[in-house]
Amino acid sequence: MAYTVPATSKTPALIIYLLDVSGSMGEEINGKPKIEIISDALHQVAVRMVQRSTKGTTVAPRYRVAMYAYSSQVTDLLGGIKTVSELAQMGVPRLQPMDATDTAAAFREAKRLLAAEIGNLQDSPAPLVCHMTDGEYNTGGDPEPIAKEIMQMEVPDGHVLVENIFVTDKALTQAISDPKTWGGVNDETPLASPYAETLLRMSSEIPPTYASVMREMGYQLSPGAKMFFPGNQPEIVELGFAMSGATPVTPLSP
């Protein structure tokens, strides 16, 4: 379980996005609504996926993407799983702030999709679930047990990876001064809120192959860091979404 299977046309990576669009996502960070920061970061990662899948003028279907927005209800933004070229043609859907925050429902939707797909992914990279939120659930119950069940699902390449982007300035006891040199969060990192601790438990450890791709992009995440990205700077949001698309695309040694 070394997370070394590359994303190729024959063995594409499956990435599932769970996006909190509750009412608080309309609040601003440095004069820009959170929802717009998320949309911009999603667009950037989609562009990067296309770039990593392009040879000459051909976009290879190295990535398959599903995207769910959740509030009091869960909405399938893409109408099922799409290839990276289909996503490029469609564009990243526009997000709108809604009402409540039913995080458990979103994770149940991801689990349902994975259960349907995982039998066909035995030769592919381990799937990844990328969850973005700005606050604790206020309806629908605790998402942690469902996330833990997802993290126990596996293919030969490894267990399903779960990542959490927590858009808040209340998660860390010390602010991140430079996202490029930040070492990330591990199990020993002091956190400032109980829900940050919950999301950390719901986050997989960053595989070395993913960390290697992120180093190529200029990030210095430490060994043992988790796929947990708390902060209200756009740069941390961008880092989190960049991680979601960091599946190896060329064969790598363990």
Phi and psi in degrees as GROMACS dihedral restraints (atoms count N, CA, C in turn):
[ dihedral_restraints ]
;  ai    aj    ak    al  type     phi  dphi    fc
    3     4     5     6     1  -102.0    20    10
    4     5     6     7     1    -0.6    20    10
    6     7     8     9     1    54.2    20    10
    7     8     9    10     1    51.7    20    10
    9    10    11    12     1  -115.0    20    10
   10    11    12    13     1    -7.3    20    10
   12    13    14    15     1   -66.7    20    10
   13    14    15    16     1   123.9    20    10
   15    16    17    18     1   -78.0    20    10
   16    17    18    19     1   151.8    20    10
   18    19    20    21     1   -78.4    20    10
   19    20    21    22     1   117.7    20    10
   21    22    23    24     1  -131.0    20    10
   22    23    24    25     1   177.6    20    10
   24    25    26    27     1   -61.6    20    10
   25    26    27    28     1   -35.3    20    10
   27    28    29    30     1   -86.2    20    10
   28    29    30    31     1   -25.3    20    10
   30    31    32    33     1  -129.0    20    10
   31    32    33    34     1    69.2    20    10
   33    34    35    36     1   -71.9    20    10
   34    35    36    37     1   153.6    20    10
   36    37    38    39     1   -82.5    20    10
   37    38    39    40     1   141.4    20    10
   39    40    41    42     1  -106.0    20    10
   40    41    42    43     1   123.5    20    10
   42    43    44    45     1  -123.0    20    10
   43    44    45    46     1   127.5    20    10
   45    46    47    48     1  -114.3    20    10
   46    47    48    49     1   121.7    20    10
   48    49    50    51     1  -100.6    20    10
   49    50    51    52     1   131.7    20    10
   51    52    53    54     1  -117.1    20    10
   52    53    54    55     1   114.0    20    10
   54    55    56    57     1  -118.8    20    10
   55    56    57    58     1   116.7    20    10
   57    58    59    60     1   -69.4    20    10
   58    59    60    61     1   118.7    20    10
   60    61    62    63     1  -121.2    20    10
   61    62    63    64     1    37.0    20    10
   63    64    65    66     1   -67.6    20    10
   64    65    66    67     1   170.7    20    10
   66    67    68    69     1   -57.7    20    10
   67    68    69    70     1   -33.7    20    10
   69    70    71    72     1   -67.2    20    10
   70    71    72    73     1   -15.1    20    10
   72    73    74    75     1   -69.8    20    10
   73    74    75    76     1   -10.2    20    10
   75    76    77    78     1   -81.3    20    10
   76    77    78    79     1   -10.9    20    10
   78    79    80    81     1   -67.6    20    10
   79    80    81    82     1   156.2    20    10
   81    82    83    84     1  -100.4    20    10
   82    83    84    85     1   149.3    20    10
   84    85    86    87     1  -120.8    20    10
   85    86    87    88     1   116.3    20    10
   87    88    89    90     1    52.2    20    10
   88    89    90    91     1    42.2    20    10
   90    91    92    93     1    84.0    20    10
   91    92    93    94     1     4.8    20    10
   93    94    95    96     1  -127.2    20    10
   94    95    96    97     1   129.4    20    10
   96    97    98    99     1   -57.4    20    10
   97    98    99   100     1   141.3    20    10
   99   100   101   102     1   -54.0    20    10
  100   101   102   103     1   -40.3    20    10
  102   103   104   105     1   -61.8    20    10
  103   104   105   106     1   -32.7    20    10
  105   106   107   108     1   -73.5    20    10
  106   107   108   109     1   -37.1    20    10
  108   109   110   111     1   -61.4    20    10
  109   110   111   112     1   -42.1    20    10
  111   112   113   114     1   -64.5    20    10
  112   113   114   115     1   -45.6    20    10
  114   115   116   117     1   -60.3    20    10
  115   116   117   118     1   -42.2    20    10
  117   118   119   120     1   -63.2    20    10
  118   119   120   121     1   -43.5    20    10
  120   121   122   123     1   -66.8    20    10
  121   122   123   124     1   -38.0    20    10
  123   124   125   126     1   -62.8    20    10
  124   125   126   127     1   -41.9    20    10
  126   127   128   129     1   -61.3    20    10
  127   128   129   130     1   -42.3    20    10
  129   130   131   132     1   -62.8    20    10
  130   131   132   133     1   -42.8    20    10
  132   133   134   135     1   -70.0    20    10
  133   134   135   136     1   -33.2    20    10
  135   136   137   138     1   -64.1    20    10
  136   137   138   139     1   -42.8    20    10
  138   139   140   141     1   -61.2    20    10
  139   140   141   142     1   -42.4    20    10
  141   142   143   144     1   -65.8    20    10
  142   143   144   145     1   -38.2    20    10
  144   145   146   147     1   -61.6    20    10
  145   146   147   148     1   -42.0    20    10
  147   148   149   150     1   -62.3    20    10
  148   149   150   151     1   -45.4    20    10
  150   151   152   153     1   -60.5    20    10
  151   152   153   154     1   -40.8    20    10
  153   154   155   156     1   -75.7    20    10
  154   155   156   157     1    -9.8    20    10
  156   157   158   159     1  -108.0    20    10
  157   158   159   160     1     0.4    20    10
  159   160   161   162     1   -99.9    20    10
  160   161   162   163     1   130.7    20    10
  162   163   164   165     1  -130.1    20    10
  163   164   165   166     1   114.5    20    10
  165   166   167   168     1    67.7    20    10
  166   167   168   169     1  -120.1    20    10
  168   169   170   171     1  -107.9    20    10
  169   170   171   172     1     6.7    20    10
  171   172   173   174     1  -103.5    20    10
  172   173   174   175     1   130.4    20    10
  174   175   176   177     1   -97.5    20    10
  175   176   177   178     1   110.0    20    10
  177   178   179   180     1   -77.6    20    10
  178   179   180   181     1   145.2    20    10
  180   181   182   183     1   -79.0    20    10
  181   182   183   184     1    63.0    20    10
  183   184   185   186     1   -78.0    20    10
  184   185   186   187     1   -19.9    20    10
  186   187   188   189     1  -124.1    20    10
  187   188   189   190     1   142.7    20    10
  189   190   191   192     1  -121.7    20    10
  190   191   192   193     1   134.1    20    10
  192   193   194   195     1  -128.3    20    10
  193   194   195   196     1   135.1    20    10
  195   196   197   198     1  -121.3    20    10
  196   197   198   199     1   147.7    20    10
  198   199   200   201     1  -141.8    20    10
  199   200   201   202     1   119.3    20    10
  201   202   203   204     1  -120.4    20    10
  202   203   204   205     1   129.8    20    10
  204   205   206   207     1   -98.5    20    10
  205   206   207   208     1   140.2    20    10
  207   208   209   210     1  -135.1    20    10
  208   209   210   211     1   144.6    20    10
  210   211   212   213     1  -142.8    20    10
  211   212   213   214     1  -115.1    20    10
  213   214   215   216     1   -78.2    20    10
  214   215   216   217     1   -17.0    20    10
  216   217   218   219     1  -132.2    20    10
  217   218   219   220     1   162.4    20    10
  219   220   221   222     1  -105.6    20    10
  220   221   222   223     1   131.4    20    10
  222   223   224   225     1  -118.8    20    10
  223   224   225   226     1   128.7    20    10
  225   226   227   228     1   -81.0    20    10
  226   227   228   229     1   105.7    20    10
  228   229   230   231     1   -73.5    20    10
  229   230   231   232     1   -27.4    20    10
  231   232   233   234     1  -105.4    20    10
  232   233   234   235     1    -7.4    20    10
  234   235   236   237     1    71.8    20    10
  235   236   237   238     1    50.9    20    10
  237   238   239   240     1    99.6    20    10
  238   239   240   241     1  -173.7    20    10
  240   241   242   243     1   -77.2    20    10
  241   242   243   244     1   135.7    20    10
  243   244   245   246     1  -122.9    20    10
  244   245   246   247     1   148.7    20    10
  246   247   248   249     1   -73.9    20    10
  247   248   249   250     1   164.8    20    10
  249   250   251   252     1   -63.0    20    10
  250   251   252   253     1   -34.4    20    10
  252   253   254   255     1   -69.3    20    10
  253   254   255   256     1   -37.1    20    10
  255   256   257   258     1   -64.9    20    10
  256   257   258   259     1   -40.6    20    10
  258   259   260   261     1   -62.9    20    10
  259   260   261   262     1   -39.6    20    10
  261   262   263   264     1   -63.0    20    10
  262   263   264   265     1   -39.0    20    10
  264   265   266   267     1   -70.7    20    10
  265   266   267   268     1   -38.4    20    10
  267   268   269   270     1   -75.4    20    10
  268   269   270   271     1   -35.7    20    10
  270   271   272   273     1    82.5    20    10
  271   272   273   274     1   158.2    20    10
  273   274   275   276     1   -71.0    20    10
  274   275   276   277     1   126.0    20    10
  276   277   278   279     1   -60.2    20    10
  277   278   279   280     1   148.7    20    10
  279   280   281   282     1   -73.4    20    10
  280   281   282   283     1   132.2    20    10
  282   283   284   285     1   -98.8    20    10
  283   284   285   286     1   142.1    20    10
  285   286   287   288     1  -128.8    20    10
  286   287   288   289     1   131.1    20    10
  288   289   290   291     1   -62.2    20    10
  289   290   291   292     1   138.8    20    10
  291   292   293   294     1  -117.3    20    10
  292   293   294   295     1  -113.9    20    10
  294   295   296   297     1  -130.0    20    10
  295   296   297   298     1   -96.2    20    10
  297   298   299   300     1   -83.8    20    10
  298   299   300   301     1  -173.5    20    10
  300   301   302   303     1  -132.6    20    10
  301   302   303   304     1    94.5    20    10
  303   304   305   306     1  -104.8    20    10
  304   305   306   307     1    80.5    20    10
  306   307   308   309     1   -66.8    20    10
  307   308   309   310     1   -37.9    20    10
  309   310   311   312     1   -60.1    20    10
  310   311   312   313     1   -39.1    20    10
  312   313   314   315     1   -61.9    20    10
  313   314   315   316     1   -38.3    20    10
  315   316   317   318     1   -65.5    20    10
  316   317   318   319     1   -44.0    20    10
  318   319   320   321     1   -67.2    20    10
  319   320   321   322     1   -33.4    20    10
  321   322   323   324     1   -62.8    20    10
  322   323   324   325     1   -39.1    20    10
  324   325   326   327     1   -64.4    20    10
  325   326   327   328     1   -41.5    20    10
  327   328   329   330     1   -63.1    20    10
  328   329   330   331     1   -42.2    20    10
  330   331   332   333     1   -63.3    20    10
  331   332   333   334     1   -41.6    20    10
  333   334   335   336     1   -60.4    20    10
  334   335   336   337     1   -45.9    20    10
  336   337   338   339     1   -64.6    20    10
  337   338   339   340     1   -43.6    20    10
  339   340   341   342     1   -62.4    20    10
  340   341   342   343     1   -41.5    20    10
  342   343   344   345     1   -60.3    20    10
  343   344   345   346     1   -36.4    20    10
  345   346   347   348     1   -74.5    20    10
  346   347   348   349     1   -29.6    20    10
  348   349   350   351     1   -98.4    20    10
  349   350   351   352     1   -25.4    20    10
  351   352   353   354     1   -64.7    20    10
  352   353   354   355     1   -27.9    20    10
  354   355   356   357     1   -62.9    20    10
  355   356   357   358     1   -25.5    20    10
  357   358   359   360     1   -93.9    20    10
  358   359   360   361     1     3.7    20    10
  360   361   362   363     1  -111.9    20    10
  361   362   363   364     1    18.6    20    10
  363   364   365   366     1   -66.3    20    10
  364   365   366   367     1   -23.8    20    10
  366   367   368   369     1  -103.7    20    10
  367   368   369   370     1     3.7    20    10
  369   370   371   372     1  -100.7    20    10
  370   371   372   373     1   168.6    20    10
  372   373   374   375     1   -60.2    20    10
  373   374   375   376     1   152.8    20    10
  375   376   377   378     1   -57.2    20    10
  376   377   378   379     1   132.9    20    10
  378   379   380   381     1   -62.8    20    10
  379   380   381   382     1   160.9    20    10
  381   382   383   384     1  -131.5    20    10
  382   383   384   385     1   134.5    20    10
  384   385   386   387     1  -108.9    20    10
  385   386   387   388     1   119.0    20    10
  387   388   389   390     1  -108.7    20    10
  388   389   390   391     1   112.8    20    10
  390   391   392   393     1  -108.2    20    10
  391   392   393   394     1   130.9    20    10
  393   394   395   396     1  -121.8    20    10
  394   395   396   397     1   130.7    20    10
  396   397   398   399     1  -148.3    20    10
  397   398   399   400     1   162.7    20    10
  399   400   401   402     1  -119.1    20    10
  400   401   402   403     1     7.2    20    10
  402   403   404   405     1  -176.2    20    10
  403   404   405   406     1   171.4    20    10
  405   406   407   408     1   -70.0    20    10
  406   407   408   409     1   149.7    20    10
  408   409   410   411     1   -59.1    20    10
  409   410   411   412     1   147.3    20    10
  411   412   413   414     1  -128.2    20    10
  412   413   414   415     1    10.7    20    10
  414   415   416   417     1  -159.3    20    10
  415   416   417   418     1   156.7    20    10
  417   418   419   420     1    88.1    20    10
  418   419   420   421     1    -9.1    20    10
  420   421   422   423     1    93.7    20    10
  421   422   423   424     1  -179.4    20    10
  423   424   425   426     1   -76.1    20    10
  424   425   426   427     1   124.4    20    10
  426   427   428   429     1   -80.8    20    10
  427   428   429   430     1   -13.9    20    10
  429   430   431   432     1   -59.2    20    10
  430   431   432   433     1   -46.1    20    10
  432   433   434   435     1   -59.5    20    10
  433   434   435   436     1   -36.5    20    10
  435   436   437   438     1   -69.9    20    10
  436   437   438   439     1   -42.4    20    10
  438   439   440   441     1   -60.8    20    10
  439   440   441   442     1   -40.0    20    10
  441   442   443   444     1   -64.6    20    10
  442   443   444   445     1   -37.7    20    10
  444   445   446   447     1   -63.8    20    10
  445   446   447   448     1   -41.2    20    10
  447   448   449   450     1   -61.4    20    10
  448   449   450   451     1   -42.0    20    10
  450   451   452   453     1   -67.5    20    10
  451   452   453   454     1   -16.5    20    10
  453   454   455   456     1   -87.7    20    10
  454   455   456   457     1   -13.9    20    10
  456   457   458   459     1   -71.2    20    10
  457   458   459   460     1   146.3    20    10
  459   460   461   462     1  -152.3    20    10
  460   461   462   463     1   159.7    20    10
  462   463   464   465     1  -125.5    20    10
  463   464   465   466     1   170.9    20    10
  465   466   467   468     1   -54.7    20    10
  466   467   468   469     1   -29.2    20    10
  468   469   470   471     1   -71.4    20    10
  469   470   471   472     1   -22.6    20    10
  471   472   473   474     1   152.1    20    10
  472   473   474   475     1   173.5    20    10
  474   475   476   477     1   -68.0    20    10
  475   476   477   478     1   155.4    20    10
  477   478   479   480     1   -58.2    20    10
  478   479   480   481     1   133.2    20    10
  480   481   482   483     1   -88.8    20    10
  481   482   483   484     1   137.6    20    10
  483   484   485   486     1  -122.5    20    10
  484   485   486   487     1   128.7    20    10
  486   487   488   489     1  -121.4    20    10
  487   488   489   490     1   144.4    20    10
  489   490   491   492     1  -129.3    20    10
  490   491   492   493     1   126.6    20    10
  492   493   494   495     1  -107.4    20    10
  493   494   495   496     1   118.1    20    10
  495   496   497   498     1  -114.2    20    10
  496   497   498   499     1   102.5    20    10
  498   499   500   501     1   -84.5    20    10
  499   500   501   502     1    89.0    20    10
  501   502   503   504     1  -160.6    20    10
  502   503   504   505     1   157.2    20    10
  504   505   506   507     1  -104.7    20    10
  505   506   507   508     1    14.1    20    10
  507   508   509   510     1  -113.9    20    10
  508   509   510   511     1    16.0    20    10
  510   511   512   513     1   -96.7    20    10
  511   512   513   514     1   -34.9    20    10
  513   514   515   516     1  -105.3    20    10
  514   515   516   517     1   149.4    20    10
  516   517   518   519     1   -79.3    20    10
  517   518   519   520     1   -17.7    20    10
  519   520   521   522     1  -135.1    20    10
  520   521   522   523     1   129.2    20    10
  522   523   524   525     1   -66.0    20    10
  523   524   525   526     1   152.2    20    10
  525   526   527   528     1   -82.8    20    10
  526   527   528   529     1   117.2    20    10
  528   529   530   531     1   -82.3    20    10
  529   530   531   532     1   -36.8    20    10
  531   532   533   534     1  -143.0    20    10
  532   533   534   535     1   103.9    20    10
  534   535   536   537     1   -56.7    20    10
  535   536   537   538     1   -28.5    20    10
  537   538   539   540     1   -69.3    20    10
  538   539   540   541     1   -32.8    20    10
  540   541   542   543     1  -103.4    20    10
  541   542   543   544     1    -2.5    20    10
  543   544   545   546     1   -63.1    20    10
  544   545   546   547     1   133.3    20    10
  546   547   548   549     1   -83.9    20    10
  547   548   549   550     1    -7.1    20    10
  549   550   551   552     1    93.2    20    10
  550   551   552   553     1  -172.8    20    10
  552   553   554   555     1  -113.7    20    10
  553   554   555   556     1   132.2    20    10
  555   556   557   558     1  -123.7    20    10
  556   557   558   559     1  -174.1    20    10
  558   559   560   561     1   -65.7    20    10
  559   560   561   562     1   -17.9    20    10
  561   562   563   564     1   -95.0    20    10
  562   563   564   565     1    -7.0    20    10
  564   565   566   567     1   -68.6    20    10
  565   566   567   568     1   126.0    20    10
  567   568   569   570     1   -68.7    20    10
  568   569   570   571     1   132.2    20    10
  570   571   572   573     1  -116.8    20    10
  571   572   573   574     1   154.4    20    10
  573   574   575   576     1  -102.3    20    10
  574   575   576   577     1    -0.7    20    10
  576   577   578   579     1  -144.7    20    10
  577   578   579   580     1   146.0    20    10
  579   580   581   582     1   -59.4    20    10
  580   581   582   583     1   -35.8    20    10
  582   583   584   585     1   -72.0    20    10
  583   584   585   586     1   -31.2    20    10
  585   586   587   588     1   -60.8    20    10
  586   587   588   589     1   -40.0    20    10
  588   589   590   591     1   -64.6    20    10
  589   590   591   592     1   -38.6    20    10
  591   592   593   594     1   -61.6    20    10
  592   593   594   595     1   -48.6    20    10
  594   595   596   597     1   -64.5    20    10
  595   596   597   598     1   -34.1    20    10
  597   598   599   600     1   -62.8    20    10
  598   599   600   601     1   -42.7    20    10
  600   601   602   603     1   -64.2    20    10
  601   602   603   604     1   -25.3    20    10
  603   604   605   606     1   -88.6    20    10
  604   605   606   607     1     9.5    20    10
  606   607   608   609     1  -114.7    20    10
  607   608   609   610     1   133.8    20    10
  609   610   611   612     1   -75.0    20    10
  610   611   612   613     1   158.7    20    10
  612   613   614   615     1   -73.0    20    10
  613   614   615   616     1   142.4    20    10
  615   616   617   618     1   -68.8    20    10
  616   617   618   619     1   119.8    20    10
  618   619   620   621     1   -64.3    20    10
  619   620   621   622     1   147.4    20    10
  621   622   623   624     1   -55.3    20    10
  622   623   624   625     1   -33.9    20    10
  624   625   626   627     1   -66.5    20    10
  625   626   627   628     1   -37.2    20    10
  627   628   629   630     1   -68.6    20    10
  628   629   630   631     1   -42.2    20    10
  630   631   632   633     1   -60.5    20    10
  631   632   633   634     1   -35.8    20    10
  633   634   635   636     1   -64.2    20    10
  634   635   636   637     1   -43.1    20    10
  636   637   638   639     1   -62.6    20    10
  637   638   639   640     1   -40.4    20    10
  639   640   641   642     1   -67.6    20    10
  640   641   642   643     1   -33.0    20    10
  642   643   644   645     1   -63.4    20    10
  643   644   645   646     1   -37.5    20    10
  645   646   647   648     1   -61.9    20    10
  646   647   648   649     1   -25.2    20    10
  648   649   650   651     1   -91.4    20    10
  649   650   651   652     1     0.6    20    10
  651   652   653   654     1    99.3    20    10
  652   653   654   655     1     7.5    20    10
  654   655   656   657     1   -97.1    20    10
  655   656   657   658     1   148.6    20    10
  657   658   659   660     1  -120.4    20    10
  658   659   660   661     1    55.4    20    10
  660   661   662   663     1   -71.8    20    10
  661   662   663   664     1   135.7    20    10
  663   664   665   666     1   -79.5    20    10
  664   665   666   667     1   152.6    20    10
  666   667   668   669     1   -56.7    20    10
  667   668   669   670     1   138.4    20    10
  669   670   671   672     1    88.2    20    10
  670   671   672   673     1    -6.5    20    10
  672   673   674   675     1   -66.2    20    10
  673   674   675   676     1   148.3    20    10
  675   676   677   678     1   -95.3    20    10
  676   677   678   679     1   162.3    20    10
  678   679   680   681     1   -79.9    20    10
  679   680   681   682     1    61.8    20    10
  681   682   683   684     1  -134.4    20    10
  682   683   684   685     1   120.3    20    10
  684   685   686   687     1  -127.3    20    10
  685   686   687   688     1    91.2    20    10
  687   688   689   690     1   -97.3    20    10
  688   689   690   691     1   133.9    20    10
  690   691   692   693     1   159.5    20    10
  691   692   693   694     1   156.0    20    10
  693   694   695   696     1  -106.8    20    10
  694   695   696   697     1    12.9    20    10
  696   697   698   699     1   -83.7    20    10
  697   698   699   700     1   139.4    20    10
  699   700   701   702     1   -54.7    20    10
  700   701   702   703     1   -31.9    20    10
  702   703   704   705     1   -64.6    20    10
  703   704   705   706     1   -33.9    20    10
  705   706   707   708     1   -72.3    20    10
  706   707   708   709     1   -39.4    20    10
  708   709   710   711     1   -60.5    20    10
  709   710   711   712     1   -44.9    20    10
  711   712   713   714     1   -61.9    20    10
  712   713   714   715     1   -41.9    20    10
  714   715   716   717     1   -59.7    20    10
  715   716   717   718     1   -45.6    20    10
  717   718   719   720     1   -60.9    20    10
  718   719   720   721     1   -46.1    20    10
  720   721   722   723     1   -70.5    20    10
  721   722   723   724     1   -33.1    20    10
  723   724   725   726     1   -61.0    20    10
  724   725   726   727     1   -40.0    20    10
  726   727   728   729     1   -58.9    20    10
  727   728   729   730     1   -38.0    20    10
  729   730   731   732     1   -61.9    20    10
  730   731   732   733     1   -27.1    20    10
  732   733   734   735     1  -103.8    20    10
  733   734   735   736     1    18.5    20    10
  735   736   737   738     1   -92.2    20    10
  736   737   738   739     1    20.3    20    10
  738   739   740   741     1   -56.0    20    10
  739   740   741   742     1   135.7    20    10
  741   742   743   744     1   -56.7    20    10
  742   743   744   745     1   140.1    20    10
  744   745   746   747     1  -116.7    20    10
  745   746   747   748     1    -0.5    20    10
  747   748   749   750     1  -130.2    20    10
  748   749   750   751     1   150.7    20    10
  750   751   752   753     1   -57.2    20    10
  751   752   753   754     1   133.5    20    10
  753   754   755   756     1  -127.2    20    10
  754   755   756   757     1   147.6    20    10
  756   757   758   759     1   -76.0    20    10
  757   758   759   760     1   153.5    20    10
